[in-house]
Amino acid sequence: MKGKGIIGYIGKMAQGILEQKGINKLANDRKERCQVTYGSWIFIGAILLFFMGIVVHEREAVHGDMQEAGGIQGNVQEAGGIHGDMQEAGGIQEDMQEAGSAQSDVLSGFLRLAGSSSMEEMAGRLAEGFMEQYPDVIVTIEYVGSAAGIEAVLNGSADIGNSSRNLKEEELARGAVGNIVAMDGIAVCVDRANQVTGLTREQLAGIYTGKYTNWSELGGDDVPIVVVGHEAGSGTRDAFEEMLGIKDNCVYANELNSMGGVKARAALIPGAIGYLSAEVLDESVKALTLDGVEPSERNVDNNSYPLCRPFVMVTKGEISEQSQLIQAWFTYVYQNQNGE
């Protein structure tokens, strides 16, 4: 029988040893066979054991290497799993941070503003932008005049009062806080056919107190002056009269409760004169210079125009004491009024 591999190799070596040691051939009548000495069998057995030991050792070494390789692979897989877990944990953390950031931007509820009609354009623009940024918030605005808006905040029927004048001492004593959000100029306007292009402060005060009654007295056509103003309690009226020093001394032909009403009268009635926020000026009327200065945005910003007053949003208590919604409103207002 021929062996294969290392067993065959051992067999060949054993056969060679037997031939080198010598084989005693004995003949008898029945058969011929080979016999080896007892010492030869011991020698052959030792050789077989030696080579079998090598084989076993090699197999164990290979098996150990395979186990070690498997262990390394397992460690790699485990490390990969840990890395995956870390990535997953990082992703969860990022999701939580994103969710937290998103949550901070989520506001809902109603925000009630009331007050000056002079602030209608600005307040309306801000409300639209605020609701666009916070879709779950509804902002309502009532244009009831500065005094009524401040009172609404103090009695709790409004969250913010729009005032086109500074607060009075009695309002401050009741807890009202004035937060200036913009500066505005009070423009003086007439119909576009009026030949007068400008007045002095003294002339303007004289018109509203009845000193001048015809435009011819001021270099214009022979047309009676129609004095138009705002209703009592208007912040624009209060600021206008206080800055000219004619508080409670005005002679009005018409007292109106809206900027639109004043502008329409000044535009349509020959000889009419009115005052309104510089923000709402348009081509329907002619704005007069005052002491030679136009009521432009630039002149209002640098305070060179004589009739400048603040736009105030009133709260009951400091802004820091208000609800999250009100604080978010003021953050939005200041960012947008500063052009950010």
Secondary structure as a PSIPRED ss2 file (coil, helix, strand):
# PSIPRED VFORMAT (PSIPRED V4.0)

   1 M C   1.000  0.000  0.000
   2 K C   1.000  0.000  0.000
   3 G C   1.000  0.000  0.000
   4 K C   1.000  0.000  0.000
   5 G H   0.000  1.000  0.000
   6 I H   0.000  1.000  0.000
   7 I H   0.000  1.000  0.000
   8 G H   0.000  1.000  0.000
   9 Y H   0.000  1.000  0.000
  10 I H   0.000  1.000  0.000
  11 G H   0.000  1.000  0.000
  12 K H   0.000  1.000  0.000
  13 M H   0.000  1.000  0.000
  14 A H   0.000  1.000  0.000
  15 Q H   0.000  1.000  0.000
  16 G H   0.000  1.000  0.000
  17 I H   0.000  1.000  0.000
  18 L H   0.000  1.000  0.000
  19 E H   0.000  1.000  0.000
  20 Q H   0.000  1.000  0.000
  21 K H   0.000  1.000  0.000
  22 G C   1.000  0.000  0.000
  23 I C   1.000  0.000  0.000
  24 N E   0.000  0.000  1.000
  25 K E   0.000  0.000  1.000
  26 L E   0.000  0.000  1.000
  27 A E   0.000  0.000  1.000
  28 N C   1.000  0.000  0.000
  29 D C   1.000  0.000  0.000
  30 R C   1.000  0.000  0.000
  31 K C   1.000  0.000  0.000
  32 E E   0.000  0.000  1.000
  33 R E   0.000  0.000  1.000
  34 C E   0.000  0.000  1.000
  35 Q E   0.000  0.000  1.000
  36 V C   1.000  0.000  0.000
  37 T C   1.000  0.000  0.000
  38 Y H   0.000  1.000  0.000
  39 G H   0.000  1.000  0.000
  40 S H   0.000  1.000  0.000
  41 W H   0.000  1.000  0.000
  42 I H   0.000  1.000  0.000
  43 F H   0.000  1.000  0.000
  44 I H   0.000  1.000  0.000
  45 G H   0.000  1.000  0.000
  46 A H   0.000  1.000  0.000
  47 I H   0.000  1.000  0.000
  48 L H   0.000  1.000  0.000
  49 L H   0.000  1.000  0.000
  50 F H   0.000  1.000  0.000
  51 F H   0.000  1.000  0.000
  52 M H   0.000  1.000  0.000
  53 G H   0.000  1.000  0.000
  54 I H   0.000  1.000  0.000
  55 V H   0.000  1.000  0.000
  56 V H   0.000  1.000  0.000
  57 H H   0.000  1.000  0.000
  58 E H   0.000  1.000  0.000
  59 R H   0.000  1.000  0.000
  60 E H   0.000  1.000  0.000
  61 A H   0.000  1.000  0.000
  62 V H   0.000  1.000  0.000
  63 H H   0.000  1.000  0.000
  64 G H   0.000  1.000  0.000
  65 D H   0.000  1.000  0.000
  66 M H   0.000  1.000  0.000
  67 Q H   0.000  1.000  0.000
  68 E H   0.000  1.000  0.000
  69 A H   0.000  1.000  0.000
  70 G H   0.000  1.000  0.000
  71 G H   0.000  1.000  0.000
  72 I H   0.000  1.000  0.000
  73 Q H   0.000  1.000  0.000
  74 G H   0.000  1.000  0.000
  75 N H   0.000  1.000  0.000
  76 V H   0.000  1.000  0.000
  77 Q H   0.000  1.000  0.000
  78 E H   0.000  1.000  0.000
  79 A H   0.000  1.000  0.000
  80 G H   0.000  1.000  0.000
  81 G H   0.000  1.000  0.000
  82 I H   0.000  1.000  0.000
  83 H H   0.000  1.000  0.000
  84 G H   0.000  1.000  0.000
  85 D H   0.000  1.000  0.000
  86 M H   0.000  1.000  0.000
  87 Q H   0.000  1.000  0.000
  88 E H   0.000  1.000  0.000
  89 A H   0.000  1.000  0.000
  90 G H   0.000  1.000  0.000
  91 G H   0.000  1.000  0.000
  92 I H   0.000  1.000  0.000
  93 Q H   0.000  1.000  0.000
  94 E H   0.000  1.000  0.000
  95 D H   0.000  1.000  0.000
  96 M H   0.000  1.000  0.000
  97 Q H   0.000  1.000  0.000
  98 E H   0.000  1.000  0.000
  99 A H   0.000  1.000  0.000
 100 G H   0.000  1.000  0.000
 101 S H   0.000  1.000  0.000
 102 A H   0.000  1.000  0.000
 103 Q H   0.000  1.000  0.000
 104 S H   0.000  1.000  0.000
 105 D C   1.000  0.000  0.000
 106 V C   1.000  0.000  0.000
 107 L C   1.000  0.000  0.000
 108 S C   1.000  0.000  0.000
 109 G E   0.000  0.000  1.000
 110 F E   0.000  0.000  1.000
 111 L E   0.000  0.000  1.000
 112 R E   0.000  0.000  1.000
 113 L E   0.000  0.000  1.000
 114 A E   0.000  0.000  1.000
 115 G E   0.000  0.000  1.000
 116 S C   1.000  0.000  0.000
 117 S C   1.000  0.000  0.000
 118 S C   1.000  0.000  0.000
 119 M C   1.000  0.000  0.000
 120 E H   0.000  1.000  0.000
 121 E H   0.000  1.000  0.000
 122 M H   0.000  1.000  0.000
 123 A H   0.000  1.000  0.000
 124 G H   0.000  1.000  0.000
 125 R H   0.000  1.000  0.000
 126 L H   0.000  1.000  0.000
 127 A H   0.000  1.000  0.000
 128 E H   0.000  1.000  0.000
 129 G H   0.000  1.000  0.000
 130 F H   0.000  1.000  0.000
 131 M H   0.000  1.000  0.000
 132 E H   0.000  1.000  0.000
 133 Q H   0.000  1.000  0.000
 134 Y C   1.000  0.000  0.000
 135 P C   1.000  0.000  0.000
 136 D C   1.000  0.000  0.000
 137 V E   0.000  0.000  1.000
 138 I E   0.000  0.000  1.000
 139 V E   0.000  0.000  1.000
 140 T E   0.000  0.000  1.000
 141 I E   0.000  0.000  1.000
 142 E E   0.000  0.000  1.000
 143 Y E   0.000  0.000  1.000
 144 V C   1.000  0.000  0.000
 145 G C   1.000  0.000  0.000
 146 S H   0.000  1.000  0.000
 147 A H   0.000  1.000  0.000
 148 A H   0.000  1.000  0.000
 149 G H   0.000  1.000  0.000
 150 I H   0.000  1.000  0.000
 151 E H   0.000  1.000  0.000
 152 A H   0.000  1.000  0.000
 153 V H   0.000  1.000  0.000
 154 L H   0.000  1.000  0.000
 155 N H   0.000  1.000  0.000
 156 G C   1.000  0.000  0.000
 157 S C   1.000  0.000  0.000
 158 A C   1.000  0.000  0.000
 159 D C   1.000  0.000  0.000
 160 I E   0.000  0.000  1.000
 161 G E   0.000  0.000  1.000
 162 N E   0.000  0.000  1.000
 163 S E   0.000  0.000  1.000
 164 S C   1.000  0.000  0.000
 165 R C   1.000  0.000  0.000
 166 N C   1.000  0.000  0.000
 167 L C   1.000  0.000  0.000
 168 K C   1.000  0.000  0.000
 169 E H   0.000  1.000  0.000
 170 E H   0.000  1.000  0.000
 171 E H   0.000  1.000  0.000
 172 L H   0.000  1.000  0.000
 173 A H   0.000  1.000  0.000
 174 R C   1.000  0.000  0.000
 175 G C   1.000  0.000  0.000
 176 A E   0.000  0.000  1.000
 177 V E   0.000  0.000  1.000
 178 G E   0.000  0.000  1.000
 179 N E   0.000  0.000  1.000
 180 I E   0.000  0.000  1.000
 181 V E   0.000  0.000  1.000
 182 A E   0.000  0.000  1.000
 183 M E   0.000  0.000  1.000
 184 D E   0.000  0.000  1.000
 185 G E   0.000  0.000  1.000
 186 I E   0.000  0.000  1.000
 187 A E   0.000  0.000  1.000
 188 V E   0.000  0.000  1.000
 189 C E   0.000  0.000  1.000
 190 V E   0.000  0.000  1.000
 191 D C   1.000  0.000  0.000
 192 R C   1.000  0.000  0.000
 193 A C   1.000  0.000  0.000
 194 N C   1.000  0.000  0.000
 195 Q C   1.000  0.000  0.000
 196 V C   1.000  0.000  0.000
 197 T C   1.000  0.000  0.000
 198 G E   0.000  0.000  1.000
 199 L E   0.000  0.000  1.000
 200 T C   1.000  0.000  0.000
 201 R H   0.000  1.000  0.000
 202 E H   0.000  1.000  0.000
 203 Q H   0.000  1.000  0.000
 204 L H   0.000  1.000  0.000
 205 A H   0.000  1.000  0.000
 206 G H   0.000  1.000  0.000
 207 I H   0.000  1.000  0.000
 208 Y H   0.000  1.000  0.000
 209 T C   1.000  0.000  0.000
 210 G C   1.000  0.000  0.000
 211 K C   1.000  0.000  0.000
 212 Y C   1.000  0.000  0.000
 213 T C   1.000  0.000  0.000
 214 N E   0.000  0.000  1.000
 215 W H   0.000  1.000  0.000
 216 S H   0.000  1.000  0.000
 217 E H   0.000  1.000  0.000
 218 L H   0.000  1.000  0.000
 219 G C   1.000  0.000  0.000
 220 G C   1.000  0.000  0.000
 221 D C   1.000  0.000  0.000
 222 D C   1.000  0.000  0.000
 223 V C   1.000  0.000  0.000
 224 P E   0.000  0.000  1.000
 225 I C   1.000  0.000  0.000
 226 V E   0.000  0.000  1.000
 227 V E   0.000  0.000  1.000
 228 V E   0.000  0.000  1.000
 229 G E   0.000  0.000  1.000
 230 H E   0.000  0.000  1.000
 231 E C   1.000  0.000  0.000
 232 A C   1.000  0.000  0.000
 233 G C   1.000  0.000  0.000
 234 S C   1.000  0.000  0.000
 235 G H   0.000  1.000  0.000
 236 T H   0.000  1.000  0.000
 237 R H   0.000  1.000  0.000
 238 D H   0.000  1.000  0.000
 239 A H   0.000  1.000  0.000
 240 F H   0.000  1.000  0.000
 241 E H   0.000  1.000  0.000
 242 E H   0.000  1.000  0.000
 243 M H   0.000  1.000  0.000
 244 L H   0.000  1.000  0.000
 245 G C   1.000  0.000  0.000
 246 I C   1.000  0.000  0.000
 247 K C   1.000  0.000  0.000
 248 D C   1.000  0.000  0.000
 249 N C   1.000  0.000  0.000
 250 C C   1.000  0.000  0.000
 251 V C   1.000  0.000  0.000
 252 Y C   1.000  0.000  0.000
 253 A C   1.000  0.000  0.000
 254 N E   0.000  0.000  1.000
 255 E E   0.000  0.000  1.000
 256 L E   0.000  0.000  1.000
 257 N C   1.000  0.000  0.000
 258 S C   1.000  0.000  0.000
 259 M H   0.000  1.000  0.000
 260 G H   0.000  1.000  0.000
 261 G H   0.000  1.000  0.000
 262 V H   0.000  1.000  0.000
 263 K H   0.000  1.000  0.000
 264 A H   0.000  1.000  0.000
 265 R H   0.000  1.000  0.000
 266 A H   0.000  1.000  0.000
 267 A H   0.000  1.000  0.000
 268 L H   0.000  1.000  0.000
 269 I C   1.000  0.000  0.000
 270 P C   1.000  0.000  0.000
 271 G C   1.000  0.000  0.000
 272 A E   0.000  0.000  1.000
 273 I E   0.000  0.000  1.000
 274 G E   0.000  0.000  1.000
 275 Y E   0.000  0.000  1.000
 276 L E   0.000  0.000  1.000
 277 S E   0.000  0.000  1.000
 278 A H   0.000  1.000  0.000
 279 E H   0.000  1.000  0.000
 280 V H   0.000  1.000  0.000
 281 L C   1.000  0.000  0.000
 282 D C   1.000  0.000  0.000
 283 E C   1.000  0.000  0.000
 284 S C   1.000  0.000  0.000
 285 V C   1.000  0.000  0.000
 286 K E   0.000  0.000  1.000
 287 A E   0.000  0.000  1.000
 288 L C   1.000  0.000  0.000
 289 T E   0.000  0.000  1.000
 290 L E   0.000  0.000  1.000
 291 D C   1.000  0.000  0.000
 292 G C   1.000  0.000  0.000
 293 V E   0.000  0.000  1.000
 294 E C   1.000  0.000  0.000
 295 P C   1.000  0.000  0.000
 296 S C   1.000  0.000  0.000
 297 E H   0.000  1.000  0.000
 298 R H   0.000  1.000  0.000
 299 N H   0.000  1.000  0.000
 300 V H   0.000  1.000  0.000
 301 D H   0.000  1.000  0.000
 302 N C   1.000  0.000  0.000
 303 N C   1.000  0.000  0.000
 304 S C   1.000  0.000  0.000
 305 Y C   1.000  0.000  0.000
 306 P C   1.000  0.000  0.000
 307 L C   1.000  0.000  0.000
 308 C E   0.000  0.000  1.000
 309 R E   0.000  0.000  1.000
 310 P E   0.000  0.000  1.000
 311 F E   0.000  0.000  1.000
 312 V E   0.000  0.000  1.000
 313 M E   0.000  0.000  1.000
 314 V E   0.000  0.000  1.000
 315 T E   0.000  0.000  1.000
 316 K E   0.000  0.000  1.000
 317 G C   1.000  0.000  0.000
 318 E C   1.000  0.000  0.000
 319 I H   0.000  1.000  0.000
 320 S H   0.000  1.000  0.000
 321 E H   0.000  1.000  0.000
 322 Q C   1.000  0.000  0.000
 323 S C   1.000  0.000  0.000
 324 Q H   0.000  1.000  0.000
 325 L H   0.000  1.000  0.000
 326 I H   0.000  1.000  0.000
 327 Q H   0.000  1.000  0.000
 328 A H   0.000  1.000  0.000
 329 W H   0.000  1.000  0.000
 330 F H   0.000  1.000  0.000
 331 T H   0.000  1.000  0.000
 332 Y H   0.000  1.000  0.000
 333 V H   0.000  1.000  0.000
 334 Y H   0.000  1.000  0.000
 335 Q H   0.000  1.000  0.000
 336 N H   0.000  1.000  0.000
 337 Q H   0.000  1.000  0.000
 338 N C   1.000  0.000  0.000
 339 G C   1.000  0.000  0.000
 340 E C   1.000  0.000  0.000
